[in-house]
Amino acid sequence: MISFPLGDPRSRTYINVTKWIRRLRMKTPIKQRITKVIILGNGSPDDIVMTILTHKFNGTTVVGICKPEYLRMETIRAIKSIITASTDIRKILLVIYQETQKLSELKQELERKMS
């Protein structure tokens, strides 16, 4: 996979992803469509970890990485924006911390917010 930062170029996530793309000597996508997006619910170091993981899965698929202005569960609001901005998006990975919640509580909250 090839990571590509999405969002404001001045954001910490954009800067971190770009820095690690260079550090890992990843190829940069040239006119390739982004079909998968990783949405981060917290930010750093998640952005760095996701960039490194996508680098380990070498290939030609471009994965966009973004950190919306919202935190944790509120990042779900970004899904609608991403889907309406691009018809090419086929898969979205939402990365959020479980924190102290039980997994069942987290699942219920996610389902409620998604509906």
DAKADA-V429552 format. One record per backbone hydrogen bond with DSSP energy under -0.5 kcal/mol. CO is the residue of the C=O (numbers start at 1). NH is the residue of the N-H. If there is no record, write none. Layout:
co: <CO & CO>
nh: <NH & NH>
//
This chain:
co: <1 & 2 & 4 & 8 & 11 & 12 & 13 & 14 & 15 & 16 & 17 & 18 & 19 & 20 & 21 & 22 & 29 & 33 & 33 & 35 & 35 & 36 & 37 & 37 & 38 & 38 & 39 & 41 & 42 & 43 & 45 & 46 & 47 & 48 & 49 & 50 & 51 & 52 & 53 & 56 & 61 & 62 & 62 & 62 & 63 & 64 & 65 & 66 & 71 & 72 & 73 & 74 & 75 & 75 & 76 & 76 & 77 & 78 & 79 & 80 & 81 & 82 & 91 & 92 & 93 & 93 & 94 & 95 & 98 & 102 & 103 & 104 & 105 & 106 & 107 & 108 & 109 & 110 & 111>
nh: <3 & 63 & 65 & 11 & 15 & 16 & 17 & 18 & 19 & 20 & 21 & 22 & 23 & 24 & 26 & 25 & 31 & 35 & 62 & 90 & 91 & 64 & 39 & 93 & 40 & 66 & 95 & 72 & 44 & 47 & 49 & 50 & 51 & 52 & 53 & 54 & 55 & 56 & 57 & 58 & 2 & 35 & 36 & 64 & 4 & 38 & 6 & 40 & 74 & 75 & 76 & 77 & 78 & 79 & 79 & 80 & 81 & 82 & 83 & 84 & 85 & 86 & 37 & 94 & 39 & 95 & 96 & 41 & 101 & 106 & 107 & 108 & 109 & 110 & 111 & 112 & 113 & 114 & 115>
//
